[in-house]
Amino acid sequence: MSVRSGILSGGNWIVDKIKFIDTYPQQDALANISTETIGNGGSPFNVLMDLAKLQAPFPLSGVGLIGADAEGEWIRKQCQSHQIDSSQIQVHPTAPTSYTDVMTVRTGGRRTFFHQRGANAYLDLENFNFSNNHSKIFHLGYLLLLDRLDLPDENYGTVAAHLLRKALEAGFQTSIDVVSEDSERFSKIITPTLPYVDYCILNEFELGRTAGVEVRHQNKLDIEALKKAAALILTKGIRKWLVVHFPEGACAFGKKGEYIFQSRVKVPPADIVSSVGAGDAFASGFLYAMHEEIAIDQALRYAVCAAASSLYGAGASDAVLPLAEVLDLGKKFGFLEFQ
């Protein structure tokens, strides 16, 4: 059997319509839009674009659903220009390409999302064909934002869990990411997938909701609570690593009790344009390292440096640099003193 190479990513394909505003208004009040642009959005689109810009030395391919519209055509053109194989991105006959209005406050880069689920809501098990793809890793995202994959499955718990089982059987390593919705659905949807997941990538909010543990108190990260939540999640069957990122940095938890912490890059606040896509940039840096079999401590450094790079652009992937330049950000600015 030939050596597997590449990353296949499936899930939400979204066009981000990014609008910069002067302030986030209260209901019925007005905010001014100063500039606007469009960019890639959704876990597979962002991760693959980031990997292309990191100049990953392996094949990239995507799977998903788009609409028969200008936004869907724009997605295909972006894939083509970045050497991402889009042959498994199918067109839904009636639903529009999913899009998100990203309202970004000019000062500080905080953002709020207004989302049209579109064709992504119809993505189902039958849209995935693993037989003709020999990538090393299959990355799925975002759980909780994939209507049909989030549905119950009598044998596996959820359809997404069934899909990930099929990916493992086909020879892939598997990875998942999650959307940070304000709900209590996390445990119900995420937990069934974990026995079929090699790399589970969450932020601290998603981890806390999944485990039922509050990991921030008065906006301060509680490392001991974070460790408690991670220990609970690891009992559910993650195959290799649980990776958690947060504004202060990131950490990885292994099946044998390993705990590795990495602080974030100290990017000057004045340099930050937007935090849109920072979580996916983090995931792309981590998956790059996992594909190349880089040690976990260095993998976290890849991840936080990739996330730092993304902060310099309005769109999710606009400012992501080749890997060597991304890592240079850590050398230039250093890392936050936090633990």
PyMOL commands that set and color helices and strands:
alter all, ss='L'
color gray80, all
select helices_A, chain A and resi 43-53+70-81+118-122+125-127+159-169+186-196+204-211+223-234+269-271+278-291+296-310+323-333
alter helices_A, ss='H'
color red, helices_A
select strands_A, chain A and resi 7-11+14-21+33-41+60-67+84-92+98-105+111-116+137-143+152-153+157-158+173-178+199-203+216-217+220-221+241-246+249-254+259-263
alter strands_A, ss='S'
color yellow, strands_A
deselect
rebuild
show_as cartoon
